[in-house]
Amino acid sequence: MSSVFVEAADWLADPVHWSGVDGIPHRLLEHVGYSALTVAIASVVALPLGLWIGHTGRFRGFAIALTGAVRALPTLGLLTLAVLWVGIGLTAPIVALVVLAIPPLLAGAYAGIEAVDRRTVDAARAQGMTEWQVLARVEVPLALPLILGGVRSAVLQVVATATIAAYIGLGGLGRYLIDGVAVRDYPQTLSGSLVVVLLALVLDGAFAVVQRLAVRAA
Amino acid sequence: MTWFLDNFSHIRDLALTHLWLSIVPVVLGFVIAVPVGWWAQRHSRWRALVLGSGGILYSLPSLPLLVILPGILGTSFLDPVNVVVVLTLYAVALLVRTAADAFAQLPPDVLDAATANGHSGLQRVVRVELPLAGPVLLAGVRVVSVSTVSLVTVGAIIGVTNLGSLFTDGFRRDFTTEIVIGVLAVVAIALLLDGLWVLLGRILLPWSTKTGRAA
């Protein structure tokens, strides 16, 4: 066990791996960049839709079915299909990752709104708030912890899966894994894996803090 | 369609391997998670720690775990055991929370009544708590099962053979049909396994035919 990890530590300590296009800082930036772009696109689509479903209660069954069905779709299959259809480039992996990120965002948004006490919502209406005000000033702030929970799981899934996307030619931290596997360079593969795991843990921790603050604010 | 028929026996073999690689982690995960969740639920001081570790475990990306694990377990890089271990970890991580919640929502009166009826501690767990927690546990198993079937495919990237191999092979050969059939086969396996759990639930929990919808 130990020798492999020592080799990985040596690999990580080598200054060669910390500069240039194939250096860790650049790959890390790429990885975070793809993930941020994906979650941003998915949020623009899924969050308003989720808020609307939660507020009106319409299409709730559809949202549940969609969330369940997408879970069964293998992301590696989607990625390879997308690249054969759209071609090599950024579009195919981003499309596949957006598909992956939508269900947790949607679920967090509609479940969050739905969980808000109906009496509170009715009280807001009785005070003369418009539907829009009810949503923006009452429901969204109260639902914020659950909405953030959805964003958290979307971010983590996308960061994890962006690794797999290196298989179809994307940059990012997955490059070390895929390239390492291809040439049986185990220290490189292991080092890349450790960096990804560390990134996931840091992001998860950051979200835990933000969510706690949101609970306190709500 | 022609390709499917021509390669039917190959696809069937991959599907059987895939089914096996999915069932084992779900069953192992269930067997480990239920006692742990039950225990965590009873010891409120540990509950947050146990559930929190589950959450952290679940946030770890699968492909990197598949690569790190052989270094820890001393297994070969291509060993399917790595896939089983990683997916079992995920199943435990998810099901521990489900189990703790399932036992938490049992009505205290009923549990007291069971004790008053002379059930010993273990008898109460097996005869009363477990059956009552059953529907929630079943719902948890169904969720874990679907995502496990889909995650098994990731193993194909590092060379562990399963239905995901149709993706890597189709990608290499620029052959869309093979990937589409792979996706359909994975979804079919997920549905099949889901049906199996529902059926098992009907047999073991005959009084709750209408519960157990996927959360």
Interface residues (C-beta under 8 A of the other chain):
Chain A: M1 V4 F5 A8 G68 R71 A72 L73 P74 T75 L76 G77 L78 L79 T80 L81 V83 L84 W85 L156 V159 A160 T161 T163 I164 Y167 I168 G174 L177 I178 G180 V181 Y186 T189 L190 G192 S193 L194 V196 V197 A200 L201 L203 D204
Chain B: G55 I56 S59 L60 P61 S62 L63 P64 L65 V67 I68 G71 I72 G74 F77 V143 V146 S147 V149 S150 L151 T153 V154 A156 I157 I158 G159 L163 G164 F167 T168 G170 F171 D174 T176 I179 V180 G182 V183 V186 V187 A190 L191 A214
